[in-house]
Amino acid sequence: MKKLVNDPDDIIDEMLDGMTAAHPDYLQRLPDTQVMVRDDAPVDGEVAVVSGGGSGHEPTHAGYVGDGMLDGAAAGDVFSSPTADEFEALIDACDGGEGVLCVIKNYEGDVMNFETAIELVEMEGVDVETVVVDDDVAVEDSLYTSGRRGVCGTILVHKAAGAKAAAGADLDEVRRVAQKVIDNVGTMGMALTSCVTPEKGEPTFDLGDDEIEMGIGIHGEPGTERTELMDADAITEELTRNVLDDLDPDAGQEVLTIVNGMGGTPQMELFVVNRRLQALMDEHGLETWDAWVGDYMTSLDMAGCSVTVCAVDEELKELLDAPADTPALTTR
Amino acid sequence: MKKLVNDPDDIIDEMLDGMTAAHPDYLQRLPDTQVMVRDDAPVDGEVAVVSGGGSGHEPTHAGYVGDGMLDGAAAGDVFSSPTADEFEALIDACDGGEGVLCVIKNYEGDVMNFETAIELVEMEGVDVETVVVDDDVAVEDSLYTSGRRGVCGTILVHKAAGAKAAAGADLDEVRRVAQKVIDNVGTMGMALTSCVTPEKGEPTFDLGDDEIEMGIGIHGEPGTERTELMDADAITEELTRNVLDDLDPDAGQEVLTIVNGMGGTPQMELFVVNRRLQALMDEHGLETWDAWVGDYMTSLDMAGCSVTVCAVDEELKELLDAPADTPALTTR
């Protein structure tokens, strides 16, 4: 296994310490947990927005903790849900008295452990609402989910909900805009290579030198179709077709697009994908309002990408454009 | 070759178009060139700061074009210098009447072609100064250089010089602070894997499954030592020891550190390296003023990292902390 790693059992602990060492002005780690919260948590008088899930998707989620996005995030082990105890500690640390919105990616472990934690904090009198992100249009069910998986579109939920909370909205309103993003976003991904988990040290699936996997998730779980290697334009067309078939936007609709790298993909290739994606938006009569290109929701060292399209109206544009200041995303 | 690519001959052209499509509010591409300049270039009444070099190091350099950093950047083909004509077009497009600082990474092609371009624009009456970045402490000469190579420390030169120019300083002052960064920065890199160029489609050097290459450059050129695979802490110690031996900072010195991914390295691993790096700063009695972790100066899809240490004083801290707004780096 070729990784920058010490004992694989320590990798999450060491990553989190390395992250707080890089961003002490943004992040603090709650003692004896894998929970990262804002350095100034809890923010009194504002709704808190929190998330979490397995590690291996960096900068998701701790990279989005800061002004205008998340108040905190729990990190599980690689591709494993945080425990209910960790989610409970997260919610407790972030609640500033106005309630907490939990943004949950739709994986069974995350949903179950978040729900258990919520029962506990509600007994303590904390107001909690949840949204479940299921933007992956590739599969209806998968190894880790009933229903669609939550993937890169989650970042837009963090952004919109965090902006609404920072503007002083109440918990119902913050939940409403989070759900509005979920109702208007779709994503599909593909892999050129499998990821390699630090524990296992070998690829989670085998792909031939001339094969790619379409419709992959973010945990090395199988995709929907294994095909022969295609060029970047053909891959972009296939991903975008599936996303637009699901989202079914009207002509003239404004959209935010994301070309997301899976962790092992150079930016050069992501920009090549973005070129074709923007031409496709034109061909479909869609208006690109903003185009993001980078590593937002990764799968360890997997080479590949996902394409996200989110239909935006004036309200979402204002929220997605509002100031945010986090380690991984800054808008101003 | 597993890449998101169409015809390899088109990859730079398509990348640049994908980049302007993602960042039309920051970047424009000069027609019939591989030159990217600010959307509002030239900025009248300010010194311009420009750079350029071979492609394959994204987000370097075009990702740093914007307020407070570069006014423009020329992109060569993969690992090849831009032509003198492209450098000339770059300088001409960015000169706002107060002169142009060219930040050149120390590679023979870049130095030669920049010098030819400068002779041409000086005949047109443009004031030009240059600095040559040579922060790589690993080798004295290499395949592509006489003297040390310019690598990740270049980003700090862009940042400081761009901030000084934005503050209204004259060309001599902008050149002075750029040189001050160069005099106070050192970098060393290592590879877990070779990069694969789109043209060749195979690794530029062979590494066994249990081998790593220390002291690599950013063009797949050989390193200084091939060793057996070490753990992340040992690798970080070796890189840092070489950088500090060269830089020789006094105890108590404040530093900015960078853990830079080479393009195929997940952020998880970079944070693991940063954890040990910050402990080493402590052990050496150095004060980390700021710690950057991410992909700043890459080598296509190479897995590996580099460690940069820059000694900072009040002047450099102010410049490195000044507002910048570019596709790849935003400070505020």
Interface residues (C-beta under 8 A of the other chain):
Chain A: K2 K3 L4 V5 N6 D7 I11 E14 M15 L16 D17 G18 M19 A21 A22 H23 S55 G56 E58 P59 G63 L192 T193 D209 I212 L229 D231 A232 D233 I235 V259 G263 G264 T265 P266 Q267 M268 E269 L270 F271 V272 V273 N274 R275 R276 Q278 T288 A291 W292 V293 D295 T298 L300 D301 A303 G304 C305 D325 T330 R332
Chain B: K2 K3 L4 V5 N6 D7 I11 E14 M15 L16 D17 G18 M19 A21 A22 H23 S55 G56 E58 P59 G63 L192 T193 D209 I212 L229 D231 A232 D233 I235 V259 G263 G264 T265 P266 Q267 M268 E269 L270 F271 V272 V273 N274 R275 R276 Q278 T288 A291 W292 V293 D295 T298 L300 D301 A303 G304 C305 D325 T330 R332
